[in-house]
Amino acid sequence: MGDALVAATLLLRDGTIAAIEAFDHPLPGSGHDVLAVPDSAVLLPGVVDTHVHVNEPGRTAWEGFATATTAAALGGVTTLVDMPLNSIPPTTTVAGLETKRAAAAGQLAVDVGFWGGAVPGNVGDLAPLHEQGVFGFKCFLAPSGVDEFPPLEPTQLREHLAEIARLDALMIVHAEDARVLDEAPAASSRAYADFLLSRPDAAETAAIRQVLDGAREMGARVHVLHLSSARALDDLAEARAEGLPVTVETCPHYLCFDAAGIPDASPQYKCCPPIRDAGNRDALWQGLLEGIVDVVVTDHSPATAEEKERGRGDLQQAWGGIAGLQVGFTAVAAEAARRGIGIEHVGRWMCRSTADLVGLGTKGRIEVGAAADLLVLDTAVPLRVEAARLAHKNPISAYDGQQYDASVTATVLGGVLVDRASPDLGAGRMLRR
């Protein structure tokens, strides 16, 4: 409740939390469903994951709405916001958004919203997309990996930010600088250390400074996606102190893995920006505790085995993206516990603050009047991750083989307990800003 763990009884009605009573409050009589949470478990708000690549339509072989939202439900994620790229067409026009929504219809086990895209030449599309309820706009400052979603040049970024400011919208940015990447060594290699050299910290710090300059010049709200490099934390802290409207996210894989533990020729760990060293990981945790980093999201970006194994271990050729939607919350909770960080902090970073980022003020919290979206994390039920048993479409994940001391054992969406054997693909709603 809030950021505190308390013993309580929740009464749910019509998809919302109707009352929060004392733990010994009498239970309702017959005709009401009761979810008893054991002493070994905690009841938390459902996770709101604002960074998920579903890829349907167009690249549905990589991931689709049915498989993605099923994985979400099983992992305690009750709301996700879908990224505008990797699907074909991308969500850069109202027509693209309508195609996306049509593909999602009848396939949602959890609630789903949509980001719009900002690409060269579509400044005029931002206002119509905004009116249609997208939660903001994503852009890249370096190649995205798919031709239909090109990056913005510096002048184009300023033009888009001016329109973002006019709309009072939000620009979310993949912050790697194309010029720095072009100058970095990127020879074909199976060695993770070589891949790391090809995506240096300087690519992130340079791009983030460009984003902050744009926010300062145009007065636009900006959000830094998937922060990997802790070397950017000082710039971000100074921007906060200056009063710039900037928020920041990082991801479970940056918080739970480090470069020294990644085997060579293992594309399941490849992502851009990359997983860096253990000291960097520690600094990202500190950035969360200090409030410089606001939220933790999965950046679930799966692909087929063919795409992940392209180049037979050559990490320059393999598709970059980590599939973690179903286990991201559990992994962060486990790593936080190992560091002596309470689960209430994880709930704030992955539930309340992500909901607030996209303006879903009734989600991600346990309060009277809030959405009855909940999860149960039970320390009596350990989890050994097996990629082949995860619900997302392709059995490839950096989390394969990981062992955690707790797991999500129940999820409630809109006051209804999710059937873990067969989540209802008609239960989720399509959300608008």
C-alpha positions as CSV (number, residue, x, y, z in Angstrom):
1,M,0.0,0.0,0.0
2,G,1.8,3.1,-1.2
3,D,5.5,2.1,-0.8
4,A,5.0,0.2,2.5
5,L,4.3,-3.5,3.0
6,V,1.4,-4.0,5.5
7,A,-0.9,-6.8,6.5
8,A,-4.3,-6.0,5.0
9,T,-7.4,-7.4,3.4
10,L,-8.3,-6.0,0.0
11,L,-11.9,-5.9,-1.2
12,L,-12.3,-5.7,-4.9
13,R,-15.4,-4.6,-6.8
14,D,-16.0,-3.9,-10.6
15,G,-12.4,-4.2,-11.4
16,T,-11.1,-1.7,-8.8
17,I,-9.9,-1.8,-5.2
18,A,-13.0,-0.9,-3.3
19,A,-11.6,-1.0,0.2
20,I,-8.4,-1.8,2.2
21,E,-9.2,-3.2,5.6
22,A,-7.4,-4.7,8.5
23,F,-5.8,-8.1,8.0
24,D,-8.4,-9.7,10.3
25,H,-11.4,-8.1,8.5
26,P,-14.2,-10.7,8.0
27,L,-14.2,-12.2,4.6
28,P,-17.2,-11.8,2.4
29,G,-19.8,-14.6,2.4
30,S,-20.5,-17.2,-0.3
31,G,-20.6,-16.0,-3.9
32,H,-17.4,-14.1,-3.6
33,D,-14.0,-15.3,-4.8
34,V,-11.2,-15.2,-2.2
35,L,-7.4,-15.2,-3.0
36,A,-5.5,-16.1,0.2
37,V,-1.9,-15.0,0.1
38,P,0.4,-17.2,2.2
39,D,2.8,-15.8,4.8
40,S,5.7,-16.6,2.5
41,A,4.3,-14.3,-0.2
42,V,3.6,-10.6,-0.8
43,L,0.8,-9.0,-2.8
44,L,2.0,-6.2,-5.1
45,P,0.5,-4.1,-7.8
46,G,0.6,-5.6,-11.3
47,V,3.7,-4.6,-13.2
48,V,3.3,-1.9,-15.8
49,D,6.0,-2.6,-18.5
50,T,6.2,0.4,-20.8
51,H,8.9,-1.0,-23.1
52,V,7.8,-4.1,-25.0
53,H,8.3,-5.1,-28.7
54,V,5.4,-7.3,-29.8
55,N,6.3,-7.2,-33.5
56,E,2.8,-8.1,-34.8
57,P,1.9,-7.6,-37.7
58,G,4.7,-8.1,-40.1
59,R,7.2,-9.9,-37.9
60,T,4.8,-12.0,-36.0
61,A,7.2,-15.0,-36.2
62,W,9.4,-13.0,-33.8
63,E,6.5,-12.3,-31.3
64,G,2.8,-11.8,-31.4
65,F,0.1,-10.3,-29.1
66,A,-1.2,-13.7,-27.9
67,T,2.2,-15.0,-26.9
68,A,3.6,-11.7,-25.5
69,T,0.5,-11.0,-23.4
70,T,0.4,-14.5,-22.1
71,A,4.0,-14.3,-21.0
72,A,3.3,-10.9,-19.4
73,A,0.3,-12.3,-17.4
74,L,2.4,-15.3,-16.2
75,G,5.1,-12.9,-15.0
76,G,2.9,-10.5,-13.1
77,V,2.8,-7.9,-15.9
78,T,-0.8,-6.6,-16.1
79,T,-0.2,-3.7,-18.5
80,L,2.3,-3.2,-21.3
81,V,2.9,-0.5,-23.8
82,D,4.0,-1.7,-27.3
83,M,6.9,-0.2,-29.2
84,P,6.2,1.3,-32.6
85,L,8.9,-0.6,-34.5
86,N,9.7,-4.1,-35.7
87,S,6.1,-4.6,-36.8
88,I,5.3,-3.9,-40.4
89,P,4.0,-1.2,-40.9
90,P,5.5,0.6,-38.0
91,T,3.3,2.8,-35.8
92,T,4.4,6.1,-37.4
93,T,1.0,7.0,-38.9
94,V,-2.6,6.7,-37.9
95,A,-3.0,4.0,-40.5
96,G,-0.1,2.1,-39.0
97,L,-1.7,2.4,-35.5
98,E,-5.1,1.2,-36.8
99,T,-3.4,-1.8,-38.4
100,K,-1.6,-2.5,-35.1
101,R,-4.9,-2.3,-33.1
102,A,-6.7,-4.6,-35.6
103,A,-3.9,-7.2,-35.2
104,A,-4.2,-7.0,-31.4
105,A,-8.0,-7.4,-31.2
106,G,-9.0,-10.5,-29.4
107,Q,-5.5,-11.5,-28.5
108,L,-4.8,-9.7,-25.3
109,A,-4.3,-11.5,-22.0
110,V,-3.4,-8.2,-20.3
111,D,-4.1,-4.5,-21.0
112,V,-2.0,-3.0,-23.9
113,G,-1.3,0.6,-25.0
114,F,0.8,1.8,-27.9
115,W,3.7,4.2,-28.5
116,G,3.9,6.2,-31.7
117,G,7.0,6.5,-33.8
118,A,9.1,9.6,-34.7
119,V,11.0,9.1,-38.0
120,P,12.3,11.4,-40.7
121,G,9.4,13.1,-42.5
122,N,6.6,12.4,-40.1
123,V,6.4,15.5,-38.0
124,G,2.9,16.1,-39.5
125,D,1.8,12.6,-38.2
126,L,2.5,13.3,-34.6
127,A,-0.6,15.3,-33.8
128,P,-3.0,12.9,-35.4
129,L,-1.3,10.0,-33.6
130,H,-1.5,12.0,-30.3
131,E,-5.2,12.5,-30.9
132,Q,-5.6,8.8,-31.4
133,G,-4.3,8.1,-28.0
134,V,-0.7,6.9,-28.3
135,F,1.3,7.4,-25.1
136,G,4.2,9.3,-26.7
137,F,6.7,8.9,-29.5
138,K,9.9,6.9,-29.9
139,C,12.9,7.9,-32.0
140,F,16.4,6.6,-32.6
141,L,19.6,8.6,-32.9
142,A,21.4,5.7,-34.6
143,P,20.1,2.9,-37.0
144,S,17.3,0.9,-35.4
145,G,18.1,-2.4,-37.1
146,V,15.1,-2.2,-39.4
147,D,14.9,-0.1,-42.5
148,E,11.3,1.0,-42.1
149,F,12.2,2.9,-38.8
150,P,15.2,5.1,-39.6
151,P,16.9,7.4,-37.1
152,L,16.6,11.2,-36.7
153,E,19.4,13.4,-37.6
154,P,20.2,16.3,-35.1
155,T,18.1,18.8,-37.1
156,Q,15.2,16.4,-37.4
157,L,15.3,15.7,-33.7
158,R,14.9,19.4,-32.9
159,E,12.0,19.6,-35.4
160,H,10.2,16.7,-33.8
161,L,10.9,18.0,-30.3
162,A,9.4,21.3,-31.2
163,E,6.2,19.5,-32.2
164,I,6.4,17.3,-29.1
165,A,6.5,20.4,-26.9
166,R,3.6,22.0,-28.7
167,L,1.5,18.9,-28.1
168,D,2.7,18.5,-24.5
169,A,3.6,15.0,-25.5
170,L,6.6,12.8,-24.5
171,M,9.5,11.8,-26.7
172,I,11.3,8.6,-25.7
173,V,14.7,8.2,-27.2
174,H,17.0,5.3,-28.0
175,A,20.1,7.3,-27.1
176,E,23.2,6.0,-28.9
177,D,25.1,8.5,-31.1
178,A,25.5,7.3,-34.7
179,R,28.8,9.1,-35.3
180,V,30.4,7.6,-32.2
181,L,29.2,4.2,-33.3
182,D,30.6,4.7,-36.8
183,E,34.0,5.4,-35.3
184,A,34.0,2.4,-33.0
185,P,35.7,-0.8,-34.0
186,A,33.1,-3.3,-35.2
187,A,35.0,-6.2,-36.8
188,S,33.2,-9.5,-37.1
189,S,33.9,-11.4,-33.9
190,R,32.4,-14.1,-31.6
191,A,34.0,-12.4,-28.5
192,Y,31.6,-10.5,-26.3
193,A,34.5,-8.1,-25.3
194,D,34.8,-7.1,-29.0
195,F,31.1,-6.5,-29.2
196,L,31.3,-4.3,-26.1
197,L,34.0,-2.2,-27.8
198,S,31.7,-1.6,-30.7
199,R,29.0,0.0,-28.5
200,P,31.1,2.3,-26.2
201,D,29.9,4.3,-23.3
202,A,30.6,7.4,-25.3
203,A,27.8,6.6,-27.7
204,E,25.3,6.8,-24.9
205,T,26.7,9.9,-23.2
206,A,27.0,11.9,-26.4
207,A,23.4,11.0,-27.4
208,I,22.0,11.8,-24.0
209,R,23.7,15.2,-24.0
210,Q,22.1,15.8,-27.4
211,V,18.6,14.8,-26.0
212,L,19.1,17.1,-23.0
213,D,20.2,20.0,-25.2
214,G,17.0,19.4,-27.3
215,A,14.8,19.4,-24.2
216,R,16.4,22.6,-23.0
217,E,16.1,24.3,-26.3
218,M,12.6,23.2,-27.2
219,G,11.0,22.7,-23.8
220,A,9.9,19.2,-24.6
221,R,9.5,16.3,-22.2
222,V,12.0,13.6,-22.9
223,H,12.6,10.1,-21.6
224,V,15.9,8.2,-22.0
225,L,15.3,4.5,-22.9
226,H,17.2,1.5,-21.6
227,L,20.1,3.3,-19.9
228,S,23.1,1.0,-20.0
229,S,26.0,3.3,-19.2
230,A,26.4,4.6,-15.7
231,R,28.7,7.3,-17.1
232,A,25.7,9.3,-18.1
233,L,24.3,9.5,-14.5
234,D,26.1,12.7,-13.7
235,D,24.7,14.5,-16.8
236,L,21.3,13.2,-16.0
237,A,21.5,14.3,-12.3
238,E,22.6,17.8,-13.4
239,A,19.7,18.0,-15.8
240,R,17.3,17.1,-13.0
241,A,18.8,19.7,-10.8
242,E,18.4,22.2,-13.6
243,G,14.7,21.4,-13.8
244,L,14.7,19.8,-17.3
245,P,11.7,17.5,-17.9
246,V,13.7,14.3,-18.3
247,T,13.0,10.8,-17.0
248,V,15.2,7.7,-17.3
249,E,14.7,3.9,-17.5
250,T,17.0,0.9,-17.2
251,C,16.3,-2.8,-17.7
252,P,16.6,-6.1,-15.7
253,H,19.4,-7.4,-17.9
254,Y,21.6,-4.4,-17.0
255,L,20.8,-4.8,-13.3
256,C,21.2,-8.6,-13.2
257,F,24.0,-9.5,-15.6
258,D,27.6,-8.2,-16.2
259,A,30.0,-8.5,-19.1
260,A,32.4,-10.8,-17.3
261,G,29.7,-13.5,-17.0
262,I,28.6,-13.4,-20.6
263,P,30.0,-16.3,-22.7
264,D,31.4,-15.6,-26.1
265,A,29.2,-16.4,-29.2
266,S,26.0,-16.2,-27.0
267,P,23.6,-13.9,-28.9
268,Q,20.9,-14.4,-26.4
269,Y,22.7,-11.7,-24.3
270,K,23.2,-9.3,-27.2
271,C,21.4,-6.0,-26.9
272,C,22.0,-2.4,-27.8
273,P,23.2,-0.6,-25.8
274,P,25.1,-3.6,-24.3
275,I,25.4,-5.2,-20.9
276,R,28.5,-3.6,-19.3
277,D,30.8,-4.4,-16.4
278,A,29.9,-5.2,-12.8
279,G,31.0,-1.8,-11.5
280,N,28.7,-0.2,-14.0
281,R,25.8,-2.5,-12.9
282,D,26.4,-1.4,-9.3
283,A,26.3,2.3,-10.3
284,L,22.9,1.8,-12.1
285,W,21.5,0.3,-8.9
286,Q,22.8,3.4,-7.0
287,G,21.2,5.6,-9.7
288,L,17.9,4.0,-9.0
289,L,18.2,4.4,-5.2
290,E,19.1,8.1,-5.7
291,G,16.2,8.7,-8.0
292,I,18.3,9.6,-11.0
293,V,16.9,6.5,-12.8
294,D,13.1,6.4,-12.5
295,V,11.8,3.1,-13.8
296,V,12.8,-0.5,-14.7
297,V,11.3,-2.0,-17.8
298,T,12.1,-5.2,-19.7
299,D,12.7,-3.9,-23.3
300,H,11.4,-7.4,-24.3
301,S,12.8,-7.6,-27.9
302,P,12.7,-11.3,-29.1
303,A,13.4,-12.7,-32.5
304,T,13.5,-16.1,-34.2
305,A,16.4,-18.5,-33.8
306,E,17.4,-17.7,-37.3
307,E,17.8,-14.0,-36.5
308,K,19.5,-14.5,-33.2
309,E,21.9,-17.1,-34.6
310,R,22.7,-15.2,-37.8
311,G,26.5,-15.3,-38.3
312,R,26.8,-18.5,-36.2
313,G,28.0,-16.7,-33.1
314,D,29.3,-13.5,-34.8
315,L,27.8,-10.9,-32.5
316,Q,28.0,-8.2,-35.1
317,Q,25.5,-10.1,-37.2
318,A,23.1,-11.5,-34.7
319,W,19.9,-9.7,-33.9
320,G,20.2,-7.6,-30.8
321,G,17.4,-7.9,-28.2
322,I,16.7,-9.7,-25.0
323,A,13.5,-11.7,-24.3
324,G,12.6,-11.1,-20.6
325,L,9.0,-10.1,-20.4
326,Q,7.9,-13.1,-18.3
327,V,10.9,-13.2,-15.9
328,G,12.1,-9.6,-15.7
329,F,10.2,-8.7,-12.5
330,T,11.2,-11.9,-10.7
331,A,14.9,-11.3,-11.7
332,V,15.0,-7.7,-10.5
333,A,13.2,-8.7,-7.2
334,A,15.8,-11.5,-6.7
335,E,18.8,-9.2,-7.4
336,A,17.3,-6.5,-5.2
337,A,16.9,-8.9,-2.3
338,R,20.5,-10.0,-2.8
339,R,21.6,-6.4,-2.4
340,G,19.3,-5.8,0.7
341,I,16.9,-3.7,-1.2
342,G,13.2,-4.1,-0.3
343,I,10.6,-5.4,-2.7
344,E,8.7,-2.1,-2.1
345,H,11.4,-0.3,-4.1
346,V,11.0,-2.8,-7.0
347,G,7.3,-2.3,-6.9
348,R,7.8,1.5,-7.2
349,W,10.2,1.2,-10.1
350,M,8.3,-1.4,-12.1
351,C,4.7,-0.6,-11.2
352,R,3.8,2.8,-9.9
353,S,6.5,4.9,-11.6
354,T,6.0,3.2,-15.0
355,A,2.3,3.8,-14.7
356,D,2.9,7.4,-13.9
357,L,5.3,7.8,-16.8
358,V,2.5,7.1,-19.2
359,G,-0.3,8.8,-17.3
360,L,-2.0,5.6,-16.1
361,G,-2.7,7.0,-12.6
362,T,-5.0,4.3,-11.4
363,K,-2.5,1.5,-12.3
364,G,0.6,0.3,-10.5
365,R,-0.6,1.0,-7.0
366,I,-2.6,-0.5,-4.2
367,E,-5.0,2.2,-3.2
368,V,-8.8,2.6,-2.9
369,G,-10.1,3.4,-6.4
370,A,-7.0,1.9,-8.1
371,A,-7.3,-0.8,-10.8
372,A,-7.5,-4.3,-9.2
373,D,-4.4,-5.4,-11.1
374,L,-2.2,-7.4,-8.7
375,L,0.5,-10.1,-8.5
376,V,1.6,-12.5,-5.8
377,L,5.4,-13.1,-5.3
378,D,6.0,-16.2,-3.2
379,T,9.4,-17.0,-1.6
380,A,8.2,-20.6,-1.0
381,V,8.1,-21.3,-4.7
382,P,11.5,-21.0,-6.3
383,L,11.9,-20.6,-10.0
384,R,14.4,-22.2,-12.4
385,V,14.0,-20.5,-15.7
386,E,13.8,-22.8,-18.8
387,A,13.5,-20.8,-22.0
388,A,11.6,-23.6,-23.7
389,R,8.9,-23.3,-21.1
390,L,8.4,-19.6,-21.3
391,A,5.3,-18.4,-23.0
392,H,6.8,-15.9,-25.5
393,K,7.1,-17.2,-29.0
394,N,10.7,-18.2,-29.5
395,P,12.5,-20.3,-26.8
396,I,15.6,-18.0,-26.5
397,S,16.4,-15.9,-23.4
398,A,19.4,-14.6,-21.5
399,Y,17.6,-15.8,-18.4
400,D,17.6,-19.5,-19.4
401,G,19.0,-21.5,-16.5
402,Q,18.8,-18.8,-13.9
403,Q,17.6,-19.8,-10.5
404,Y,15.5,-17.5,-8.3
405,D,14.3,-17.9,-4.7
406,A,10.8,-16.7,-5.4
407,S,8.3,-16.6,-8.3
408,V,5.1,-15.0,-9.4
409,T,2.4,-17.5,-8.4
410,A,-0.8,-15.5,-9.2
411,T,-1.8,-12.5,-11.3
412,V,-5.1,-10.6,-11.0
413,L,-6.3,-8.4,-13.9
414,G,-9.2,-6.1,-13.4
415,G,-10.2,-8.1,-10.3
416,V,-10.2,-11.5,-12.1
417,L,-7.6,-14.2,-11.2
418,V,-5.6,-15.1,-14.3
419,D,-5.9,-18.8,-15.2
420,R,-2.2,-19.7,-15.3
421,A,-2.8,-22.9,-17.4
422,S,-4.6,-20.9,-20.1
423,P,-4.8,-17.1,-19.7
424,D,-7.9,-15.6,-21.3
425,L,-6.9,-13.8,-24.5
426,G,-10.1,-11.7,-24.3
427,A,-9.4,-10.3,-20.9
428,G,-7.1,-7.5,-21.8
429,R,-8.2,-4.0,-23.0
430,M,-6.6,-1.7,-25.6
431,L,-5.7,1.5,-23.8
432,R,-5.5,5.1,-25.0
433,R,-3.6,7.9,-23.4
